[in-house]
Amino acid sequence: MAYALIDKGQTSIGHFGHTAKDNGQPVDDQTAFVIGSVSKSFTAVAIMQLKEKGALKLDDSVSEYLPEFKGSTAADITIRQLLSHTSGFSMAQGNQNQADLTIDKDALNRRVFVLTDVKLATTPGEKWAYSNANYQLLSRVVEILSDQEFGDYIEDQIMKPLGMDDSRMIDWKAGGKDAVGHRPMFWTKMRYDGRGAGRGSLVQGGVMSSARDMARYLAMMMNGQDDIISTASKAEMMKPASDVSPRYGLGWFVAPEQGFVFHSGANPGFEALATMRPEKKQAFVILANGGSGLAFGDTGYLRRGATVLAIGGPKEKRPGIMMKVVFVILAVLPLFVSGCRCYLLRYWPTCFWFLYQLHSVPIFRRPHFFSLMSADC
């Protein structure tokens, strides 16, 4: 894992462990991790840049930029509703293509086109629901208005101007210094060399970055200056988007009462958490190359607990033993059932012989019954 702490203009960076469990290469300031859904904030920055250039308005409907949506239930969704997850797409609809790991140039366009036939779960602007579908549409808007592939736009217009030299979009090939993902397997982790994302998923979780670069990115969001986007746009991103979205802004979760702005991220084998306290000029980001299991190998407590120690917040509860107990029961139950089944099948004739002796079931008196059961076993 690697972390960066920003406190009143000073940045501290730390790291532990190795880029992979079997290579002995230590993690350092420049090690790139997959940051998962923290990538959504980069997409939001891209949209705000296009808004400031006059290329779009946040309250324009998506069908103005994606004509294929005209006549669909999604035609009147606004850009703002996509950014704030109030479009009407459900979480399930946003995850329906998660297994599509294709990386050809047309992958995003195909995924977006499929959404034209999806019936919205709720009326746009009526309910908040976190959905990757929202950001897939946004990334296609970025491509059309910029005449650039989405990943190229993020690298050229956000990463390079900020000096994020260790960062890039997922390229599906682990670099020499990149962190390698690890997925949980009970009390250990199994190496996972895949990225867990296709080209159509770059928008929602395709950024790779180091602790050093993420510190630059978070500092930009809090610096109160006009740079890659204006101060006004930054402020708009980090406040509740609407009454329907009191806990989410534009690309960021928000907790106004405590003054926190944050986003977590998870790709297979990787997890991340980026948190800011803009009023205090504090931020903390933690990147891990180990994914969490349902009970064992949980990195959530590590990420949230370290954040609380660094910049405050509600005390993090230590995971209880019951989750582990339930997980073990669920894991062992199929083996137990299979074992019982095999035992019963093996001794099935004996069981029926016992019942036959009791004369409780007349069908057992047929002479061919036991030979049939033995053959089936």
Sine and cosine of phi, psi and omega as CSV:
sin_phi,cos_phi,sin_psi,cos_psi,sin_omega,cos_omega
0.00,0.00,0.34,-0.94,0.08,-1.00
-0.62,-0.78,0.46,-0.89,0.00,-1.00
-0.60,-0.80,0.32,-0.95,0.12,-0.99
-0.64,-0.77,0.71,-0.70,0.03,-1.00
-0.88,-0.47,0.79,-0.61,0.10,-1.00
-0.93,-0.37,0.81,-0.58,0.00,-1.00
-0.60,-0.80,0.96,-0.29,0.04,-1.00
0.81,0.59,0.73,0.69,0.09,-1.00
1.00,0.00,-0.20,0.98,0.01,-1.00
-0.98,-0.17,0.69,-0.72,-0.01,-1.00
-0.90,-0.44,0.77,-0.64,0.08,-1.00
-0.87,-0.49,0.71,-0.70,-0.02,-1.00
-0.83,-0.55,0.68,-0.74,0.03,-1.00
-0.66,-0.75,0.28,-0.96,-0.02,-1.00
-0.35,-0.94,0.45,-0.89,-0.01,-1.00
-0.63,-0.78,0.42,-0.91,0.16,-0.99
0.97,0.22,-0.34,-0.94,-0.14,-0.99
-0.82,-0.58,0.35,-0.94,0.00,-1.00
-0.93,0.38,-0.42,0.91,0.11,-0.99
-0.49,-0.87,0.47,-0.88,-0.12,-0.99
-0.93,0.37,-0.29,0.96,-0.10,-1.00
-0.89,-0.46,0.20,0.98,-0.06,-1.00
-0.91,-0.41,-0.20,0.98,0.04,-1.00
0.93,0.36,0.12,0.99,-0.01,-1.00
-1.00,0.05,0.89,-0.45,-0.09,-1.00
-0.95,0.33,0.54,-0.84,0.14,-0.99
-0.94,0.35,0.62,-0.79,0.08,-1.00
-0.69,-0.72,-0.14,-0.99,-0.06,-1.00
-0.85,0.53,-0.47,0.88,-0.13,-0.99
-0.98,-0.21,0.02,1.00,0.01,-1.00
-0.90,0.43,0.80,-0.60,-0.02,-1.00
-1.00,-0.03,0.78,-0.63,0.07,-1.00
-0.92,-0.39,0.45,-0.89,0.18,-0.98
-0.97,0.23,0.79,-0.62,-0.13,-0.99
-0.97,-0.23,0.11,0.99,0.10,-0.99
0.86,0.52,-0.68,-0.73,-0.14,-0.99
-0.95,0.30,-0.09,1.00,0.18,-0.98
-0.87,0.49,-0.37,0.93,0.05,-1.00
-0.85,0.52,-0.45,0.89,-0.03,-1.00
-0.86,0.50,-0.51,0.86,0.02,-1.00
-0.93,0.38,-0.51,0.86,0.08,-1.00
-0.91,0.41,-0.66,0.75,0.04,-1.00
-0.88,0.48,-0.67,0.74,0.02,-1.00
-0.89,0.45,-0.64,0.77,0.06,-1.00
-0.87,0.49,-0.68,0.73,0.01,-1.00
-0.86,0.51,-0.68,0.73,0.01,-1.00
-0.91,0.42,-0.65,0.76,0.01,-1.00
-0.92,0.40,-0.58,0.82,0.07,-1.00
-0.89,0.47,-0.70,0.71,0.00,-1.00
-0.92,0.40,-0.57,0.82,0.07,-1.00
-0.90,0.44,-0.69,0.73,-0.03,-1.00
-0.93,0.37,-0.43,0.90,0.07,-1.00
-0.99,0.13,-0.07,1.00,-0.01,-1.00
0.99,0.13,0.20,0.98,-0.03,-1.00
-0.98,0.21,-0.38,0.92,0.01,-1.00
-0.42,-0.91,0.22,-0.98,0.13,-0.99
-0.84,-0.55,0.59,-0.81,-0.09,-1.00
-0.90,0.43,-0.43,0.90,-0.02,-1.00
-0.99,-0.15,0.20,0.98,0.16,-0.99
-0.96,0.30,0.49,-0.87,0.06,-1.00
-0.98,0.18,0.50,-0.87,-0.05,-1.00
-0.90,0.44,-0.48,0.88,-0.04,-1.00
-0.93,0.37,-0.27,0.96,0.08,-1.00
-0.92,0.38,-0.46,0.89,-0.04,-1.00
-0.95,-0.33,-0.38,0.93,0.04,-1.00
-0.84,-0.54,1.00,0.10,-0.10,-0.99
-0.85,0.53,-0.41,0.91,-0.01,-1.00
-0.90,0.44,-0.27,0.96,0.00,-1.00
-1.00,0.03,-0.11,0.99,0.03,-1.00
-0.89,0.46,0.75,-0.66,-0.04,-1.00
1.00,0.02,-0.15,0.99,0.03,-1.00
-1.00,-0.02,0.19,-0.98,0.03,-1.00
-0.92,0.39,-0.31,0.95,-0.02,-1.00
-1.00,-0.05,0.04,1.00,-0.14,-0.99
-0.85,0.53,-0.59,0.81,-0.12,-0.99
-0.99,-0.11,0.08,1.00,0.07,-1.00
-0.89,0.47,0.69,-0.72,0.01,-1.00
-1.00,-0.06,0.31,-0.95,0.06,-1.00
-0.86,0.51,-0.64,0.77,0.01,-1.00
-0.89,0.47,-0.65,0.76,0.01,-1.00
-0.92,0.39,-0.57,0.82,0.09,-1.00
-0.90,0.43,-0.71,0.70,-0.02,-1.00
-0.88,0.47,-0.57,0.82,-0.11,-0.99
-0.98,-0.20,0.12,0.99,0.01,-1.00
0.88,0.48,0.63,0.78,0.07,-1.00
-0.87,-0.50,0.47,0.88,-0.10,-0.99
-0.98,0.20,-0.42,0.91,-0.12,-0.99
0.95,-0.33,-0.24,0.97,0.13,-0.99
-0.95,0.32,0.66,-0.75,0.02,-1.00
-1.00,0.00,0.19,-0.98,0.06,-1.00
-0.89,0.46,-0.67,0.75,-0.01,-1.00
-0.88,0.47,-0.65,0.76,0.03,-1.00
-0.91,0.41,-0.55,0.84,0.03,-1.00
-0.96,0.28,-0.35,0.94,-0.04,-1.00
-0.98,-0.21,0.06,1.00,-0.14,-0.99
-0.92,0.39,-0.36,0.93,-0.01,-1.00
-0.93,-0.38,0.36,0.93,-0.07,-1.00
-0.89,0.46,-0.46,0.89,-0.02,-1.00
-0.99,0.16,-0.06,1.00,0.01,-1.00
-0.99,0.17,0.98,-0.21,-0.05,-1.00
-0.97,-0.24,0.31,0.95,0.01,-1.00
-0.90,0.43,0.53,-0.85,-0.10,-1.00
-0.81,-0.58,0.26,0.97,0.03,-1.00
-0.95,0.31,0.29,-0.96,-0.12,-0.99
-0.88,0.47,-0.40,0.92,-0.07,-1.00
-0.99,-0.12,0.12,0.99,-0.11,-0.99
-0.88,0.48,-0.70,0.71,-0.01,-1.00
-0.92,0.40,-0.70,0.71,-0.01,-1.00
-0.86,0.52,-0.66,0.75,0.04,-1.00
-0.89,0.46,-0.70,0.72,-0.05,-1.00
-0.91,0.42,-0.65,0.76,0.01,-1.00
-0.92,0.40,-0.65,0.76,-0.02,-1.00
-0.88,0.47,-0.59,0.81,0.04,-1.00
-0.86,0.51,-0.55,0.84,-0.04,-1.00
-0.94,0.35,-0.26,0.97,0.03,-1.00
-0.92,0.40,-0.40,0.92,-0.02,-1.00
-0.99,-0.12,0.00,1.00,-0.04,-1.00
-0.99,0.12,0.78,-0.63,0.08,-1.00
-0.99,0.13,0.82,-0.58,-0.05,-1.00
-0.86,0.51,0.60,-0.80,0.01,-1.00
-0.95,0.32,-0.55,0.83,0.03,-1.00
-0.62,-0.78,0.22,-0.98,0.04,-1.00
-0.93,0.38,0.68,-0.73,0.03,-1.00
-0.81,0.59,0.72,-0.70,0.02,-1.00
0.99,0.12,0.03,1.00,-0.07,-1.00
-1.00,-0.05,-0.54,0.84,-0.14,-0.99
-0.51,-0.86,0.52,-0.85,0.08,-1.00
-1.00,-0.01,0.74,-0.67,0.09,-1.00
-0.45,-0.89,0.86,-0.51,-0.03,-1.00
-0.92,0.40,0.87,-0.50,-0.07,-1.00
-0.57,-0.82,0.79,-0.61,0.05,-1.00
-0.90,0.44,-0.39,0.92,0.01,-1.00
-0.85,0.53,-0.58,0.81,0.00,-1.00
-0.85,0.53,-0.71,0.70,-0.08,-1.00
-0.99,0.17,-0.39,0.92,0.13,-0.99
-0.90,0.44,-0.68,0.73,0.05,-1.00
-0.91,0.42,-0.65,0.76,0.00,-1.00
-0.88,0.47,-0.65,0.76,-0.02,-1.00
-0.92,0.40,-0.56,0.83,0.04,-1.00
-0.93,0.36,-0.59,0.81,0.08,-1.00
-0.88,0.48,-0.68,0.73,0.03,-1.00
-0.86,0.51,-0.70,0.71,-0.01,-1.00
-0.88,0.47,-0.69,0.72,-0.06,-1.00
-0.93,0.37,-0.68,0.73,-0.07,-1.00
-0.98,0.21,-0.45,0.89,-0.03,-1.00
-0.99,-0.14,-0.25,0.97,-0.08,-1.00
0.85,0.53,0.58,0.81,0.05,-1.00
-0.72,-0.69,0.48,-0.87,0.17,-0.99
-0.90,0.45,0.59,-0.81,-0.12,-0.99
-0.80,0.60,-0.76,0.65,-0.02,-1.00
-0.87,0.49,-0.63,0.78,0.03,-1.00
-0.90,0.43,-0.63,0.78,0.01,-1.00
-0.88,0.47,-0.73,0.68,-0.03,-1.00
-0.87,0.50,-0.68,0.74,0.00,-1.00
-0.92,0.38,-0.68,0.74,-0.08,-1.00
-0.97,0.23,-0.62,0.79,-0.16,-0.99
-0.98,-0.18,-0.24,0.97,-0.02,-1.00
-0.84,-0.54,-0.83,0.55,-0.10,-0.99
-0.92,0.39,-0.76,0.65,-0.04,-1.00
-0.90,0.44,-0.73,0.69,0.02,-1.00
-0.87,0.49,-0.48,0.88,-0.01,-1.00
-1.00,0.01,-0.02,1.00,-0.01,-1.00
0.95,0.32,0.50,0.87,0.01,-1.00
-1.00,0.10,0.96,0.28,-0.15,-0.99
-0.95,0.32,-0.36,0.93,-0.01,-1.00
-1.00,0.03,-0.10,1.00,-0.19,-0.98
-0.98,-0.21,0.43,-0.90,0.06,-1.00
-0.16,-0.99,0.10,-1.00,0.15,-0.99
-0.99,0.15,0.43,-0.90,0.03,-1.00
-0.78,0.62,0.75,-0.66,0.03,-1.00
-0.91,-0.42,0.15,0.99,0.10,-1.00
0.91,0.42,0.23,0.97,0.11,-0.99
-0.70,-0.72,0.87,-0.50,0.00,-1.00
-0.92,0.38,0.82,-0.57,0.03,-1.00
-0.97,0.23,0.12,-0.99,-0.06,-1.00
-0.88,0.48,-0.58,0.82,-0.04,-1.00
-0.96,-0.30,0.03,1.00,-0.02,-1.00
-0.93,0.37,0.51,-0.86,0.17,-0.99
-0.95,0.31,0.60,-0.80,0.06,-1.00
-0.97,-0.23,0.68,-0.73,-0.03,-1.00
-0.95,0.31,0.42,-0.91,0.06,-1.00
-0.65,-0.76,0.77,-0.63,-0.01,-1.00
-0.98,-0.22,0.52,-0.86,-0.10,-1.00
-0.95,0.31,0.59,-0.80,0.13,-0.99
-0.61,-0.80,1.00,-0.04,-0.12,-0.99
0.79,0.61,-0.89,-0.46,-0.12,-0.99
-1.00,-0.01,0.10,0.99,0.00,-1.00
-0.78,-0.63,-0.07,-1.00,0.01,-1.00
-0.80,-0.60,0.64,-0.77,0.03,-1.00
-0.96,-0.27,0.75,-0.67,-0.02,-1.00
-0.87,0.49,0.68,-0.74,0.03,-1.00
-0.74,-0.67,0.94,-0.33,-0.08,-1.00
-1.00,0.05,-0.14,0.99,0.05,-1.00
-0.97,0.23,0.18,-0.98,0.04,-1.00
-0.99,-0.17,-0.29,0.96,0.04,-1.00
0.95,0.32,0.36,0.93,-0.01,-1.00
-0.48,-0.88,0.64,-0.77,0.14,-0.99
-0.99,-0.11,-0.02,-1.00,-0.02,-1.00
-0.90,0.45,-0.50,0.87,0.03,-1.00
-0.96,0.29,-0.18,0.98,-0.01,-1.00
-0.97,-0.24,0.02,1.00,-0.05,-1.00
-0.84,0.54,-0.63,0.77,-0.08,-1.00
-0.88,0.48,-0.60,0.80,-0.11,-0.99
-1.00,-0.08,-0.23,0.97,-0.02,-1.00
-0.17,-0.99,0.60,0.80,-0.13,-0.99
-0.95,-0.30,0.14,0.99,-0.01,-1.00
-1.00,0.04,0.70,-0.72,0.19,-0.98
-0.94,-0.35,0.72,-0.69,-0.03,-1.00
-0.45,-0.89,0.31,-0.95,0.04,-1.00
-0.98,-0.19,0.21,-0.98,0.06,-1.00
-0.88,0.48,-0.64,0.77,0.01,-1.00
-0.88,0.48,-0.72,0.69,-0.02,-1.00
-0.94,0.35,-0.62,0.78,0.02,-1.00
-0.91,0.42,-0.50,0.86,0.09,-1.00
-0.90,0.43,-0.66,0.75,0.06,-1.00
-0.88,0.48,-0.68,0.73,-0.04,-1.00
-0.90,0.43,-0.74,0.68,-0.01,-1.00
-0.92,0.38,-0.59,0.81,0.05,-1.00
-0.88,0.47,-0.63,0.77,0.05,-1.00
-0.87,0.49,-0.67,0.75,-0.03,-1.00
-0.90,0.43,-0.43,0.91,-0.09,-1.00
-0.95,-0.31,-0.01,1.00,-0.20,-0.98
-0.98,0.21,-0.14,0.99,0.02,-1.00
0.91,0.40,0.43,0.90,-0.04,-1.00
-0.84,-0.54,0.39,-0.92,0.14,-0.99
-1.00,0.06,0.90,-0.44,0.04,-1.00
-0.67,-0.75,-0.96,-0.29,0.00,-1.00
-0.94,0.33,-0.41,0.91,0.24,-0.97
-0.64,-0.77,0.24,-0.97,-0.06,-1.00
-0.98,0.20,0.31,-0.95,0.08,-1.00
-0.86,0.52,-0.63,0.78,-0.01,-1.00
-0.89,0.45,-0.65,0.76,0.01,-1.00
-0.92,0.40,-0.64,0.77,0.03,-1.00
-0.88,0.47,-0.70,0.71,0.00,-1.00
-0.89,0.46,-0.64,0.77,0.00,-1.00
-0.91,0.41,-0.60,0.80,0.01,-1.00
-0.91,0.41,-0.53,0.85,-0.15,-0.99
-0.98,-0.22,0.42,0.91,0.11,-0.99
-0.77,-0.64,0.33,-0.95,0.00,-1.00
-0.80,0.60,0.71,-0.70,-0.08,-1.00
-0.96,0.30,-0.50,0.86,-0.04,-1.00
-0.16,-0.99,0.06,-1.00,0.06,-1.00
-0.91,0.42,-0.49,0.87,0.03,-1.00
-0.97,0.24,-0.35,0.94,-0.05,-1.00
-0.81,-0.58,0.92,0.40,-0.07,-1.00
-0.96,0.28,-0.25,0.97,-0.06,-1.00
-0.90,-0.44,0.16,0.99,0.02,-1.00
-0.62,-0.78,0.71,-0.70,0.04,-1.00
-0.99,-0.12,-0.81,-0.58,0.06,-1.00
-0.91,-0.42,1.00,0.01,-0.02,-1.00
1.00,-0.03,0.01,1.00,-0.01,-1.00
-0.66,-0.75,0.62,-0.79,0.25,-0.97
-0.96,0.27,0.51,-0.86,-0.01,-1.00
-0.72,-0.70,0.54,-0.84,0.12,-0.99
-0.74,-0.67,0.99,0.16,-0.15,-0.99
-0.84,0.54,-0.60,0.80,-0.05,-1.00
-0.89,0.46,-0.60,0.80,0.01,-1.00
-1.00,-0.09,-0.17,0.99,0.01,-1.00
0.98,0.19,0.42,0.91,-0.03,-1.00
-0.97,-0.24,0.58,-0.82,0.15,-0.99
-0.76,-0.65,0.75,-0.66,-0.14,-0.99
-0.38,-0.93,0.24,-0.97,0.16,-0.99
-0.39,-0.92,0.68,-0.73,0.09,-1.00
-0.98,-0.19,0.21,-0.98,0.02,-1.00
-0.45,-0.89,0.56,-0.83,0.03,-1.00
-0.49,-0.87,0.85,-0.53,0.23,-0.97
-0.89,-0.46,0.36,-0.93,0.03,-1.00
-0.77,0.64,0.88,-0.48,0.03,-1.00
1.00,0.01,-0.09,1.00,-0.04,-1.00
-0.68,-0.73,0.53,-0.85,0.15,-0.99
-0.58,-0.81,0.50,-0.87,-0.04,-1.00
-0.53,-0.85,0.40,-0.91,0.10,-0.99
-0.54,-0.84,0.84,-0.55,0.04,-1.00
-0.88,-0.47,0.80,-0.60,-0.08,-1.00
-0.72,-0.70,0.67,-0.74,0.04,-1.00
-0.79,-0.61,0.50,-0.87,0.23,-0.97
-0.83,-0.55,0.99,0.12,-0.15,-0.99
-0.82,0.57,-0.63,0.78,-0.03,-1.00
-0.90,0.44,-0.54,0.84,-0.01,-1.00
-0.99,-0.10,-0.01,1.00,-0.04,-1.00
0.83,0.56,0.67,0.74,0.03,-1.00
-0.87,-0.50,0.56,-0.83,0.07,-1.00
-0.44,-0.90,0.45,-0.89,0.03,-1.00
-0.56,-0.83,0.73,-0.69,0.07,-1.00
-0.77,-0.64,0.66,-0.75,0.02,-1.00
-0.73,-0.68,0.74,-0.68,-0.08,-1.00
-0.84,-0.55,0.75,-0.66,-0.03,-1.00
-0.76,-0.65,0.63,-0.78,0.07,-1.00
-0.98,-0.22,0.69,0.73,0.11,-0.99
-0.62,-0.79,0.85,-0.53,0.03,-1.00
-0.99,0.16,0.30,-0.95,-0.03,-1.00
-1.00,-0.07,0.57,-0.82,0.15,-0.99
-1.00,-0.10,-0.05,-1.00,0.01,-1.00
-0.94,0.34,-0.44,0.90,-0.03,-1.00
-0.57,-0.82,-0.68,0.73,-0.03,-1.00
-1.00,-0.07,0.47,-0.88,0.09,-1.00
0.91,0.42,0.50,0.87,-0.04,-1.00
-0.95,0.31,0.83,-0.56,0.09,-1.00
-0.99,-0.13,-0.09,1.00,-0.02,-1.00
-0.88,0.47,-0.69,0.73,0.01,-1.00
-0.90,0.44,-0.62,0.78,0.05,-1.00
-0.88,0.47,-0.76,0.65,-0.07,-1.00
-0.91,0.40,-0.73,0.68,-0.03,-1.00
-0.95,0.32,-0.64,0.76,0.00,-1.00
-0.90,0.43,-0.66,0.75,0.03,-1.00
-0.90,0.43,-0.60,0.80,0.02,-1.00
-0.90,0.44,-0.68,0.74,0.02,-1.00
-0.89,0.46,-0.68,0.73,0.02,-1.00
-0.89,0.45,-0.56,0.83,-0.10,-1.00
-0.98,0.19,-0.76,0.65,-0.13,-0.99
-0.76,-0.66,0.20,0.98,0.08,-1.00
1.00,0.00,-0.06,-1.00,-0.04,-1.00
0.82,-0.57,0.09,-1.00,0.00,-1.00
-0.85,0.52,0.63,-0.77,-0.01,-1.00
-0.87,0.49,0.72,-0.70,-0.05,-1.00
-0.99,0.11,0.77,-0.64,0.03,-1.00
-0.98,0.18,0.70,-0.71,0.03,-1.00
-0.95,0.32,0.67,-0.74,0.00,-1.00
-0.84,0.54,0.69,-0.72,-0.02,-1.00
-0.99,0.14,0.22,-0.98,-0.02,-1.00
-0.97,0.24,-0.40,0.91,-0.10,-0.99
-0.88,0.47,-0.61,0.80,0.02,-1.00
-0.87,0.49,-0.64,0.77,0.03,-1.00
-0.92,0.39,-0.66,0.75,0.00,-1.00
-0.89,0.47,-0.73,0.68,0.00,-1.00
-0.88,0.47,-0.66,0.75,0.00,-1.00
-0.88,0.47,-0.70,0.72,-0.01,-1.00
-0.90,0.44,-0.67,0.75,0.02,-1.00
-0.87,0.49,-0.72,0.69,-0.01,-1.00
-0.91,0.42,-0.56,0.83,0.00,-1.00
-0.96,0.30,-0.60,0.80,-0.07,-1.00
-0.99,0.12,-0.46,0.89,-0.09,-1.00
-0.81,0.59,-0.73,0.68,0.02,-1.00
-0.87,0.50,-0.60,0.80,0.03,-1.00
-0.92,0.40,-0.64,0.77,0.01,-1.00
-0.90,0.43,-0.71,0.70,0.00,-1.00
-0.90,0.44,-0.69,0.73,0.02,-1.00
-0.89,0.46,-0.64,0.77,0.02,-1.00
-0.89,0.45,-0.69,0.72,0.03,-1.00
-0.89,0.46,-0.66,0.75,-0.01,-1.00
-0.89,0.45,-0.72,0.70,0.01,-1.00
-0.89,0.46,-0.65,0.76,0.01,-1.00
-0.88,0.47,-0.72,0.69,-0.02,-1.00
-0.90,0.43,-0.65,0.76,0.02,-1.00
-0.89,0.45,-0.64,0.77,-0.03,-1.00
-0.91,0.40,-0.64,0.77,-0.08,-1.00
-0.96,-0.28,0.34,0.94,-0.02,-1.00
-0.84,0.54,-0.72,0.69,0.00,-1.00
-0.86,0.51,-0.61,0.79,0.00,-1.00
-0.90,0.43,-0.66,0.75,0.00,-1.00
-0.88,0.47,-0.70,0.72,-0.01,-1.00
-0.95,0.32,-0.51,0.86,0.08,-1.00
-0.87,0.49,-0.66,0.75,0.02,-1.00
-0.89,0.46,-0.70,0.71,0.02,-1.00
-0.91,0.40,-0.59,0.81,0.02,-1.00
-0.88,0.47,-0.64,0.77,0.01,-1.00
-0.90,0.45,-0.52,0.86,0.02,-1.00
-0.98,0.19,-0.22,0.97,-0.02,-1.00
0.84,0.54,0.55,0.84,-0.06,-1.00
-1.00,0.10,-0.42,0.91,-0.04,-1.00
-0.82,-0.57,0.94,-0.34,-0.09,-1.00
-0.86,0.52,-0.52,0.85,-0.06,-1.00
-0.88,0.47,-0.42,0.91,-0.02,-1.00
-0.92,0.38,-0.25,0.97,-0.04,-1.00
-0.98,0.21,-0.17,0.99,0.02,-1.00
-0.92,0.38,0.74,-0.68,-0.13,-0.99
-0.91,0.42,-0.41,0.91,-0.07,-1.00
-1.00,-0.04,-0.03,1.00,-0.15,-0.99
-0.89,0.46,-0.78,0.63,-0.09,-1.00
-0.90,0.43,-0.59,0.81,0.00,-1.00
-0.92,0.40,-0.59,0.81,0.04,-1.00
-0.92,0.40,-0.72,0.70,-0.01,-1.00
-0.89,0.45,-0.63,0.78,0.01,-1.00
-0.90,0.44,-0.64,0.77,0.00,-1.00
-0.92,0.40,-0.64,0.77,0.03,-1.00
-0.90,0.43,-0.64,0.77,-0.01,-1.00
-0.90,0.44,0.00,0.00,0.00,0.00
